[in-house]
Amino acid sequence: MVAEPRALEILERVKAIFATKGFDGASMQDLARAAGMSAGNFYRYFPSKQAIIEAIVERELALVRAKFADVLRSPEPLAAFRKMVRARIEGPDDADGPIWVEIEAAAGRRPEFAALLERMEREVVRNLVAVFARISGLPGEVAQARFGAHAHLMIMLVQGVSMRCGSRVGAPPDRELSALVVRLIEFTLSDVVAAGRLVDAPAEK
């Protein structure tokens, strides 16, 4: 995780260059110029474009961990999770959408980027399953077996909305699509909640 404020500021400034020129089209000189720095000074923070992408992924993972930790600490994890998901889908346009479109595209050509995204997805799945275990009351291993596919489906749905926004820079948000995705996630969550009711139901004599 890149913790230094100056490095985080640089990341914010260079994202637009990747989004407009693409990973391969953006030169280190372009990125340094966007950051308002000399190339030599820029290299002190990020010696390569790969280092920048790694830092963006690590920053996103840190945000994901913090949000899921809040949900797991909540006395009402289901309500907290619903609020988090709705904010992610129905909130303002995803400003980071274009950069994730570029990262996904680069991952198709570069195994090191594909590995970064796979690690990120594994961590998100782990956190989702932990939330589902908390909601349902099922043990962690049982929740993993029961809800692993649910977690992957939710990632696909949320990621799909984000990537669509990222590929349509400047276009208004697609509210109908967002509402449909929320309904599909609610349907998936209903299965998690139902599993919890089965756990709480008294055994038949």
C-alpha positions as CSV (number, residue, x, y, z in Angstrom):
1,M,0.0,0.0,0.0
2,V,1.3,3.4,-1.0
3,A,0.8,5.5,2.2
4,E,2.8,8.6,1.5
5,P,0.4,11.5,0.8
6,R,2.6,12.8,-2.1
7,A,2.5,9.4,-3.8
8,L,-1.3,9.2,-3.4
9,E,-1.6,12.7,-5.0
10,I,0.6,11.5,-7.9
11,L,-1.7,8.5,-8.4
12,E,-4.7,10.8,-8.6
13,R,-3.0,13.0,-11.2
14,V,-1.8,10.3,-13.5
15,K,-5.0,8.2,-13.7
16,A,-6.4,10.5,-16.3
17,I,-3.4,10.0,-18.6
18,F,-3.8,6.2,-18.5
19,A,-7.5,6.7,-19.1
20,T,-7.0,8.9,-22.2
21,K,-3.8,7.5,-23.7
22,G,-4.0,3.9,-22.5
23,F,-1.4,2.0,-20.6
24,D,0.9,1.5,-23.6
25,G,0.3,4.9,-25.1
26,A,1.1,6.8,-21.9
27,S,4.9,7.4,-21.5
28,M,6.6,8.0,-18.2
29,Q,7.3,11.6,-19.5
30,D,3.5,12.0,-20.0
31,L,2.9,10.8,-16.4
32,A,5.6,12.9,-14.9
33,R,4.2,16.0,-16.7
34,A,0.7,15.2,-15.4
35,A,2.1,15.0,-11.9
36,G,3.8,18.3,-12.3
37,M,7.3,16.8,-11.7
38,S,10.5,16.2,-13.5
39,A,11.0,12.7,-14.8
40,G,13.9,12.1,-12.4
41,N,11.8,13.1,-9.4
42,F,8.8,11.1,-10.7
43,Y,11.0,8.0,-10.9
44,R,11.7,8.3,-7.2
45,Y,8.1,7.6,-6.4
46,F,7.3,5.2,-9.3
47,P,10.1,3.6,-11.2
48,S,7.8,2.1,-13.8
49,K,4.3,2.1,-15.1
50,Q,3.8,-1.4,-13.5
51,A,4.7,0.2,-10.1
52,I,1.9,2.7,-10.7
53,I,-0.7,0.0,-11.5
54,E,0.4,-2.0,-8.5
55,A,0.0,1.1,-6.3
56,I,-3.5,1.7,-7.7
57,V,-4.5,-1.9,-7.0
58,E,-3.1,-1.8,-3.5
59,R,-4.9,1.5,-2.7
60,E,-8.2,0.0,-3.9
61,L,-7.6,-3.1,-1.8
62,A,-7.0,-0.9,1.3
63,L,-10.3,0.8,0.6
64,V,-12.1,-2.5,0.1
65,R,-10.7,-3.9,3.4
66,A,-11.8,-0.8,5.3
67,K,-15.4,-0.9,3.9
68,F,-15.8,-4.6,4.6
69,A,-14.4,-4.2,8.1
70,D,-17.1,-1.6,8.7
71,V,-19.8,-4.0,7.6
72,L,-18.5,-6.8,9.7
73,R,-18.3,-4.6,12.8
74,S,-21.9,-3.4,12.2
75,P,-24.6,-4.7,14.6
76,E,-26.7,-5.0,11.4
77,P,-24.4,-6.4,8.8
78,L,-27.1,-7.0,6.2
79,A,-28.3,-3.4,6.3
80,A,-24.7,-2.2,6.3
81,F,-23.8,-4.4,3.3
82,R,-26.9,-3.2,1.4
83,K,-25.9,0.4,2.0
84,M,-22.3,-0.2,0.8
85,V,-23.4,-2.0,-2.4
86,R,-26.0,0.6,-3.2
87,A,-23.6,3.5,-2.7
88,R,-21.1,1.7,-5.0
89,I,-23.7,1.1,-7.8
90,E,-26.1,4.0,-7.5
91,G,-23.6,6.7,-6.4
92,P,-22.0,9.3,-8.6
93,D,-20.2,8.2,-11.8
94,D,-17.3,6.0,-11.0
95,A,-14.3,8.4,-11.6
96,D,-12.0,5.4,-11.5
97,G,-13.9,3.5,-14.1
98,P,-11.7,4.5,-17.1
99,I,-8.5,3.5,-15.3
100,W,-9.9,0.0,-14.5
101,V,-10.9,-0.5,-18.1
102,E,-7.3,0.1,-19.0
103,I,-6.0,-2.2,-16.3
104,E,-8.3,-4.9,-17.4
105,A,-7.2,-4.5,-21.0
106,A,-3.6,-4.5,-20.0
107,A,-4.2,-7.7,-17.9
108,G,-5.1,-9.5,-21.1
109,R,-1.6,-8.8,-22.5
110,R,0.5,-8.8,-19.3
111,P,0.4,-11.8,-16.9
112,E,1.7,-9.7,-14.0
113,F,-1.4,-7.5,-14.2
114,A,-3.7,-10.5,-14.5
115,A,-2.1,-11.8,-11.3
116,L,-2.7,-8.5,-9.6
117,L,-6.4,-8.6,-10.5
118,E,-6.8,-12.2,-9.6
119,R,-5.3,-11.5,-6.1
120,M,-7.7,-8.5,-5.8
121,E,-10.7,-10.7,-6.7
122,R,-9.7,-13.4,-4.3
123,E,-9.6,-10.9,-1.5
124,V,-12.9,-9.4,-2.4
125,V,-14.4,-12.9,-2.5
126,R,-13.0,-13.7,0.9
127,N,-14.5,-10.6,2.3
128,L,-17.9,-11.2,0.7
129,V,-18.0,-14.7,2.1
130,A,-17.1,-13.4,5.5
131,V,-20.1,-11.0,5.3
132,F,-22.3,-13.8,4.1
133,A,-21.2,-16.0,6.9
134,R,-22.0,-13.2,9.4
135,I,-25.4,-12.6,7.8
136,S,-26.4,-16.3,7.6
137,G,-24.8,-17.5,10.8
138,L,-23.0,-20.3,8.9
139,P,-19.5,-21.3,9.8
140,G,-16.8,-19.9,7.5
141,E,-16.0,-23.1,5.7
142,V,-19.6,-23.9,5.1
143,A,-20.2,-20.3,3.9
144,Q,-17.3,-20.6,1.5
145,A,-18.8,-23.8,0.0
146,R,-22.3,-22.4,0.0
147,F,-21.7,-18.8,-1.1
148,G,-18.5,-18.8,-3.2
149,A,-20.5,-18.6,-6.4
150,H,-22.7,-15.8,-4.9
151,A,-19.6,-13.8,-4.2
152,H,-18.3,-14.2,-7.8
153,L,-21.6,-13.2,-9.2
154,M,-21.8,-10.0,-7.2
155,I,-18.3,-9.1,-8.3
156,M,-19.3,-9.6,-11.9
157,L,-22.4,-7.4,-11.5
158,V,-20.7,-4.5,-9.7
159,Q,-17.7,-4.7,-11.9
160,G,-19.8,-4.7,-15.0
161,V,-21.5,-1.5,-14.0
162,S,-18.2,0.1,-13.2
163,M,-16.6,-1.0,-16.5
164,R,-19.6,0.2,-18.5
165,C,-19.3,3.6,-16.9
166,G,-15.5,3.6,-17.6
167,S,-16.0,2.9,-21.3
168,R,-18.5,5.7,-21.7
169,V,-16.6,8.7,-20.3
170,G,-18.8,11.7,-20.0
171,A,-22.0,9.8,-20.6
172,P,-24.8,10.1,-18.0
173,P,-25.2,7.1,-15.6
174,D,-27.5,4.3,-16.7
175,R,-30.0,4.4,-13.9
176,E,-32.1,1.6,-15.3
177,L,-29.1,-0.7,-15.5
178,S,-28.0,0.3,-12.0
179,A,-31.5,-0.5,-10.6
180,L,-31.6,-3.8,-12.3
181,V,-28.2,-4.8,-10.9
182,V,-29.3,-3.8,-7.4
183,R,-32.4,-6.0,-7.8
184,L,-30.2,-9.0,-9.0
185,I,-27.9,-8.5,-6.0
186,E,-31.0,-8.3,-3.7
187,F,-32.2,-11.6,-5.2
188,T,-28.8,-13.2,-4.5
189,L,-28.8,-11.8,-1.0
190,S,-32.2,-13.4,-0.4
191,D,-30.5,-16.8,-0.8
192,V,-28.0,-15.9,1.9
193,V,-30.7,-14.7,4.3
194,A,-32.7,-17.8,3.6
195,A,-29.7,-20.0,4.6
196,G,-29.6,-18.1,7.9
197,R,-33.3,-18.8,8.5
198,L,-32.7,-22.5,8.0
199,V,-29.9,-22.4,10.6
200,D,-32.2,-20.7,13.1
201,A,-35.2,-23.0,12.4
202,P,-35.8,-25.6,15.0
203,A,-35.1,-29.2,14.0
204,E,-38.1,-31.3,13.3
205,K,-38.9,-34.1,15.8
